């Protein structure tokens, strides 16, 4: 019976040798760089309670979560790692001295439309700095992200720095509640980058916020705005309720009182004002985007706008202070943009945010993103307010950027040595030879297929193993082995006691591996 080939799930990838080693090598190099700055490793489960991400992640992300119910528990595959790391901090690390510096690597899962650099399972590597407020910690985040890229050999990238404080102030001043603010932030980047027209965004937000006017509104409902304007909400409720009772009208035919009916209609009557607020918010974001640019130009323009709208200038002061401290590290890129419409798509961000892009010939590829989230730890059960900031890289995207530059290291766990017993009687000796070489730190493959000397030399040639050690009866009796250097096409008998040093020397001469 023929078997059917099973393909991987769309949007996921198999990484086979040597690609897996290259990907794992990137993770290790990034985490080693983070450890230079005092960060320590943490690992969290792939499966998390869904509630962990319902609290602060935002509706845009929640629409892409792989969620399921098992034994009446709502669970999910983690869509990102910051919330998981903060949960681990709240559960285990609250008594540690602050700041707690953590680095991590692992898979995350989102239901995305697969495209270049965007997958449904992807690998995040990043850091979280928990318990450090202010520009000094934010500057460390910017440097760690840029410095890590430079350590990999990527020097030409674009850094975009923003701050959510200005937009959040403006939205609050319009009377838009927290849910509305979250929805607007989730759509801010589509709007700012011209992916969707302002009118389309206004219509979409109105629909999501329940502000689209009802087509079958009656005369009574349409008259309520005039009552509101003339008498105010309390008096409007009294007058409208009295009119309903005198006319013996029942608008909903249920058990609600006249006062309850009028209260509900008054909420509807206020919708035009809310719709106007959404339009003002959209226009403000479009204007903010027009002012984005290099810090020396953009910050002045943003300060003028903040004064014009009588907003608190502290967010801009935080950005300026952070960039000044960041300059001291010497890792700031030439292409640095301040853009206050950078939203990041996650509702828990509360202050400075940033993203790093590789502007290649196929279009911009986001390599990294992060920012400040001072309210997340408390929302997840921390005993006290705990400022925090962090970022993560998409490792698969880094791999694409490095490959495009010809910088992808040929990391490999490929064997250094193939140990080949000639006959079955030589297998025990070959096992012992292999263990000696492994104890010296070498990667050793043992022939398991009884290929014989010629077959093993062909196998080594095809697979790129640089050294072959042949163990036969003659070698066992003389306590020697035959060492074949595949690159030099040379072989010699080596005493077993000198085998490790002979193989290491041959590797250095032929390939510089050891």
Secondary structure as the mmCIF struct_conf table of DSSP 4:
data_model
#
loop_
_struct_conf.conf_type_id
_struct_conf.id
_struct_conf.beg_label_comp_id
_struct_conf.beg_label_asym_id
_struct_conf.beg_label_seq_id
_struct_conf.end_label_comp_id
_struct_conf.end_label_asym_id
_struct_conf.end_label_seq_id
HELX_LH_PP_P HELX_LH_PP_P1 UNK A 2 UNK A 9
TURN_TY1_P TURN_TY1_P1 UNK A 10 UNK A 11
TURN_TY1_P TURN_TY1_P2 UNK A 17 UNK A 18
HELX_RH_AL_P HELX_RH_AL_P1 UNK A 19 UNK A 35
TURN_TY1_P TURN_TY1_P3 UNK A 36 UNK A 38
STRN STRN1 UNK A 40 UNK A 41
BEND BEND1 UNK A 46 UNK A 46
STRN STRN2 UNK A 47 UNK A 49
TURN_TY1_P TURN_TY1_P4 UNK A 50 UNK A 50
HELX_RH_AL_P HELX_RH_AL_P2 UNK A 51 UNK A 54
TURN_TY1_P TURN_TY1_P5 UNK A 55 UNK A 56
BEND BEND2 UNK A 57 UNK A 57
HELX_RH_AL_P HELX_RH_AL_P3 UNK A 59 UNK A 62
TURN_TY1_P TURN_TY1_P6 UNK A 63 UNK A 64
STRN STRN3 UNK A 67 UNK A 70
TURN_TY1_P TURN_TY1_P7 UNK A 71 UNK A 72
STRN STRN4 UNK A 73 UNK A 77
BEND BEND3 UNK A 79 UNK A 79
BEND BEND4 UNK A 81 UNK A 81
HELX_RH_AL_P HELX_RH_AL_P4 UNK A 82 UNK A 88
HELX_RH_PI_P HELX_RH_PI_P1 UNK A 89 UNK A 93
TURN_TY1_P TURN_TY1_P8 UNK A 94 UNK A 95
BEND BEND5 UNK A 96 UNK A 96
HELX_LH_PP_P HELX_LH_PP_P2 UNK A 97 UNK A 97
BEND BEND6 UNK A 98 UNK A 98
HELX_LH_PP_P HELX_LH_PP_P3 UNK A 99 UNK A 99
STRN STRN5 UNK A 100 UNK A 109
STRN STRN6 UNK A 115 UNK A 115
TURN_TY1_P TURN_TY1_P9 UNK A 116 UNK A 117
STRN STRN7 UNK A 118 UNK A 118
BEND BEND7 UNK A 120 UNK A 120
STRN STRN8 UNK A 121 UNK A 130
BEND BEND8 UNK A 131 UNK A 131
HELX_RH_AL_P HELX_RH_AL_P5 UNK A 134 UNK A 152
TURN_TY1_P TURN_TY1_P10 UNK A 153 UNK A 153
STRN STRN9 UNK A 158 UNK A 163
TURN_TY1_P TURN_TY1_P11 UNK A 164 UNK A 164
HELX_RH_AL_P HELX_RH_AL_P6 UNK A 165 UNK A 173
TURN_TY1_P TURN_TY1_P12 UNK A 174 UNK A 175
HELX_RH_AL_P HELX_RH_AL_P7 UNK A 178 UNK A 192
TURN_TY1_P TURN_TY1_P13 UNK A 193 UNK A 194
BEND BEND9 UNK A 195 UNK A 196
HELX_RH_AL_P HELX_RH_AL_P8 UNK A 198 UNK A 208
TURN_TY1_P TURN_TY1_P14 UNK A 209 UNK A 210
BEND BEND10 UNK A 212 UNK A 212
HELX_LH_PP_P HELX_LH_PP_P4 UNK A 213 UNK A 214
TURN_TY1_P TURN_TY1_P15 UNK A 215 UNK A 216
HELX_RH_AL_P HELX_RH_AL_P9 UNK A 219 UNK A 231
HELX_RH_AL_P HELX_RH_AL_P10 UNK A 233 UNK A 247
TURN_TY1_P TURN_TY1_P16 UNK A 248 UNK A 248
BEND BEND11 UNK A 251 UNK A 252
BEND BEND12 UNK A 254 UNK A 255
HELX_RH_AL_P HELX_RH_AL_P11 UNK A 258 UNK A 269
TURN_TY1_P TURN_TY1_P17 UNK A 270 UNK A 270
HELX_RH_AL_P HELX_RH_AL_P12 UNK A 271 UNK A 291
STRN STRN10 UNK A 293 UNK A 293
HELX_RH_AL_P HELX_RH_AL_P13 UNK A 295 UNK A 308
TURN_TY1_P TURN_TY1_P18 UNK A 309 UNK A 310
TURN_TY1_P TURN_TY1_P19 UNK A 313 UNK A 313
HELX_RH_AL_P HELX_RH_AL_P14 UNK A 314 UNK A 329
TURN_TY1_P TURN_TY1_P20 UNK A 330 UNK A 330
BEND BEND13 UNK A 334 UNK A 334
STRN STRN11 UNK A 335 UNK A 338
TURN_TY1_P TURN_TY1_P21 UNK A 340 UNK A 341
TURN_TY1_P TURN_TY1_P22 UNK A 344 UNK A 345
TURN_TY1_P TURN_TY1_P23 UNK A 347 UNK A 348
BEND BEND14 UNK A 351 UNK A 351
STRN STRN12 UNK A 352 UNK A 360
TURN_TY1_P TURN_TY1_P24 UNK A 361 UNK A 362
STRN STRN13 UNK A 363 UNK A 372
TURN_TY1_P TURN_TY1_P25 UNK A 374 UNK A 375
HELX_RH_AL_P HELX_RH_AL_P15 UNK A 376 UNK A 379
TURN_TY1_P TURN_TY1_P26 UNK A 380 UNK A 381
BEND BEND15 UNK A 383 UNK A 384
STRN STRN14 UNK A 388 UNK A 394
HELX_RH_AL_P HELX_RH_AL_P16 UNK A 395 UNK A 405
TURN_TY1_P TURN_TY1_P27 UNK A 406 UNK A 406
BEND BEND16 UNK A 416 UNK A 416
STRN STRN15 UNK A 417 UNK A 421
BEND BEND17 UNK A 422 UNK A 423
HELX_RH_3T_P HELX_RH_3T_P1 UNK A 424 UNK A 426
HELX_RH_AL_P HELX_RH_AL_P17 UNK A 427 UNK A 439
TURN_TY1_P TURN_TY1_P28 UNK A 440 UNK A 441
STRN STRN16 UNK A 444 UNK A 446
BEND BEND18 UNK A 449 UNK A 449
HELX_RH_AL_P HELX_RH_AL_P18 UNK A 452 UNK A 463
TURN_TY1_P TURN_TY1_P29 UNK A 464 UNK A 464
STRN STRN17 UNK A 467 UNK A 471
HELX_RH_AL_P HELX_RH_AL_P19 UNK A 473 UNK A 478
TURN_TY1_P TURN_TY1_P30 UNK A 479 UNK A 479
STRN STRN18 UNK A 480 UNK A 485
TURN_TY1_P TURN_TY1_P31 UNK A 486 UNK A 489
STRN STRN19 UNK A 490 UNK A 495
HELX_RH_3T_P HELX_RH_3T_P2 UNK A 496 UNK A 498
HELX_RH_AL_P HELX_RH_AL_P20 UNK A 499 UNK A 510
TURN_TY1_P TURN_TY1_P32 UNK A 511 UNK A 511
#
